[in-house]
Amino acid sequence: MILRQFLHQDPVGLSYLFGCGGQASGAVVDPVGDPGPYLRAADETGIRIKYVIDTHVHADHLSAGRQLAEATGAAYILSARADVAFPFHAVQDNHTLPLGNVVASVLHTPGHTPEHVCLLVTDRTRADEPWFVLTGHTLMVGDLGRTELASSAEQGAKDLFRSVQRLKALPDYVEVLPGAYAGSVCGRRLSGKPWSTIGFEKRRNEAFGIADEATFIRFMTAEIPPAPPEAARLRAINAGATAAAA
């Protein structure tokens, strides 16, 4: 298994390169900014980037996903539910992405956005059980993603409650590799620690621990911070609905 985590500070976010070193097959998730660091990391680890995946249509930064996919010849992947104005490789719930001895299984986890997906990753050279889950802006360390940037806050919270049940059903030892950490506009109580486990978040993440749907919706729709001023514009650019400024 090859895994590299990229911490971004402006904007705050997390990207990943992961895959099979033995068969030189990998993927990049939620790339931000210059494609150069991902290309260098792939070169240094001997990985060929096969897939570039955005967990959702982002509203907090400009995605580098399509640019990186074009530079590498990789398939650019979004959920089949993504409403965008350009061609992409669509994946459904339970779709698997083979990467040599590593496999990523797609989990449709709407809530933060309607098209959001997580990626449950297994390294079959070690075990048949999943090792970690790339959670984007669904489950983060200390909180869950805000729900009103791409739908109504209440509808997003209803969707997110169902998504949370899928993540809670994962074994406690599964590592959580989120798409944001403290300082991100996409959560309210985020930790500065950029990874965790399902078990620890069950115990110490207040939103993730709520078992009753009505209580969960009230919690997620209370004290919603102001929307980031550029959120609608960034999401529109990432969806191909408008061009980025030169």
N, C-alpha and C positions, 0 to 999 in steps of 0.2 A: 504493500500500500504506500502510495505517495500522497501526502497531504500538506499543503501550504496554505496558511491563513494570512490574508492581507488586511491590515488595519488602516482605515482611512480617517483622516481628521477633518478635512474640509472638502466635501461634507463628511460627517461622521457615518461610517458604515464598515461592513466587512465583506470581503470577497474570498473565494476559495479556488484553489487548483487541487484536484484529487484524481487518483486513478491507479492503474496497475503499472508498476515499474517494470516487472518482468516482461510484459507484453507491450510496453510503451504506449499505453492508451489512456487518455485522460479527458477531463472536463473542467471547465471554468464556470463558476457560479457567481452571478451578480457582479460582473466587472464594472469598475468605475474609472473614469479618467483615461489616461494614456494606456494603450494596450501593451506598451513596452515591458513593464514589470512582469506581466503574465507570460509574454513571449520569452523573456530571459529565464524565468523560473522553469518553464517547460523545457527550454534548451538545457539548463543546468541539470535537470532531473531525467533527461532523456525521454520526455513524454511528448507524444503527438496529441495535440488538442483535437479531439473528435467531436465534442459537443461544447457549445457555449449556451448556458441556461440562465434566463432571468426568472426568478421565482414569481415575479409579478411585474406589472407595468408600474414602474416606480414613480413616486411623486416627490421624492426628497433629493434626487440627483439625476443627472443625465446618464443614462445607461451607455456603456461602451460595448454592449453585447453584439450588436450587428457589426460594428467596426472590427471587433476582434474576430468574429466568425468569418468576415470577408478576408481578413489578413491571413487566416490559417486554413481556410477551406473547410472549416467546421460547420456542422449543422447548427443553426440558431434556433433555440427551443423556447417555446412558451406553452402555457396551457392552451388546450383547444378552445377554452372559453374566453381567451383574450380577444378583446375588440380593438384591433389595430389595423392600420391602413397599408400594410406591407406583407409580403409572403414570409412565412416562417414554418418551421417543423413543429406541428402540433402534437401534444401528448395528452392522453387521457389519464384518469385515475387508474392506478395499478399498472400503468405502462412501465416496462423495464428498459433501462439504458445499459447495454453491455459494454464493459470497459476491461477486456481481458478477464483476469480473475476477480475483478471488482464488478459489482452490479449495483446500480442505483434504481430504486423503485419509486415511482411518482405517487405521491399522496395529494389528492385535491383537497386543499384546506382553505376554503373561502372564509372571509371575515374581515381581514385587513383590507383586502380587495376581493371582488368576486372571482377573479381568475387565479388566485394565489395557489401555489403548489409548494410542498416540501419534498425532500429527497431522502429516502431511507437507504443507507449505504451498507453493503455487506462485502467483506473481503473473504472470498471462499477458500483462500489458502490458509486462513486461520479458523474459520467456523462458518456454519450455515446460518447462524444468528446475526442479526444486524448489529453493526458496530456503532454507527452514529447517524444522526438525522440533521440535515441542513434545513433549518426552519425559516429562513428568510425573516419576514417581519410578522410571523404568526406567533411563535413562542420565542421570547428573548429572555436573557438572564434577569430575573426580577419582575418581569411584566409580560403582558401580551400587547400586540400591535393595536394602535388606535383604529377605529372602525368606520370613520365618517369621511375619509378622503376620496372614496370612490363609490359610495352609496350612502343611504341614510345611516346615522349612527346606530339606530335600533335594529335595522335589518342586518347591518354588518355584525352587530353583537349576537343576533340570533344565529347567523351563519357561523360565527366564530365559536360559539358554544358547542356546536356539533363537531367542528374541527378539533377543538380541544379534547373531546372525548376520544377521538382517534389517537391523538398523541399520548394521552394518559394511558391508553391500552398497551403502549410499548413497554418493554421491560425497563425496570428502573435503572439498569446499568447502561442503557443507551445514552451516548453522549449527545448533548445539544450544542450544535454549532449554528448560532444565529446570524442574521444579516445586519444587526446593529447592536450598539452598546451605549453606555452613558454618554449623553450629549446629542443623541439622535432625536429628531423631532417626531419619530414614529412611535414612541413609548413614553410613559410618564415616570416610571420608577426603575429605570434600567440601571443595572450594575455596570461598573467599569471592567469587570471580569468578562472576557469575551467567549467563554464556553462554560458549560455546566453538564448536568445529567438530568434525565427525566425524573429520577427519584428525588434528587435534591430540589428541583423546581416544584414537585408535588408538595414537599414539606415547607418550602420557604417563599414561594411565589404566590402572593395573595390571590391574584386574579386566576391563576392556573388551578388553585385549590378549591375554588367555589364549585359546589356540586349541584346546586339548585339553579335551574335556568333563569327564573325570574330574578333571583338575587344577582346572578351573573350579569344580566342585561342592565339592571339598575347600576351595578358597580361600573360597568364599562361605559355607560352613557352619562355618568356623573363627572363633573369637574373636567370636562373635555377642554384641553388647552386650545388657544386660537390656532386656526389652520395656518401653516407656514405660508407666507405671502406668495411664494413662487410655486406652490404645490400644483395648482390646476394647470399652469403653463408647462411645468416639467412633465407632468403626466401626459399632457397633450403632445409634447414633443416626442416623448418615448413611445407613444402610440402611433406616431407618424402623422398626426392630424395637423401639425404645424411644424415649420422648420425652426431649427435652432438658429440663434443669432450668429452671424459670422464672427 
